Amino acid sequence: MNKEQVKGRVEEAKGKIKEVAGHVVGNKDLEVEGNIQKNKGKVGAGAADLKEDLKAAK
C-alpha cells in the first residue's frame, strides 16, 4: 500500500465520521460535507489502487 492509497482511505474515514456526526446532531451541512469528503477519499484511494495495479502488471 502506497502513500496515496493511505491518504485516500484516511480521507474516506474522516468523511464518514463527519457524515455520521452531522447526522447525529442534525447538522445537514456537516453531513453533506462529510459525504463529499468520504466520496473524494474513495475516488482517491481507487485511483491509487488502479495506479498500483498497473504498476504491478508491468
N, C-alpha and C positions, 0 to 999 in steps of 0.2 A: 504494500500500500504506500503510495507516494503522498507528498505534502498536499497536492491538490485534492486528492480523494479525502484526506483527513479534514481539510478546510471545508469542503462541501458537506461532509457529514456533520461537522460541528455546527455549521450554519443551519443545517436542517434541524438539528436537535434544539438549537436556540429558538428557532422559529416556532417549533412545536410547543415549546414551553411558553412562549409569548401568546400563542394562539389559545392554549388551554387557560392561561392566566386571564386573558381577556374575556374568555367565555365564562369563567368562574365569577369574575367581578362584574360582568355585564358591560364591559367596555368594548363596544363593537370595533372602534378604531384600532385598539391593541390587538384584537382578534384577527382583523384583516391584515394588519402589519405583520403579525406572526405567520399567517398563512402565506403571505408573499415571500417572506424570508425563508420559510420552510421549503417552498417550491423552488426558490432561487438556489438554495443549497442542494436540493435534489438534482436539479439540472447540472449544477457544477460538478457534483460527485459523479453523475452519469457520464458527463463529458470526460472527466478524468479517468473513469473506468474504461471508456472506449479508447482513449489515448493509450492506456496501459495495455489493453488487449491488442491494439495494432502494433505496439512495440514488441509484444511477445510473439506475434505471428510472423515477424521477420526472420 
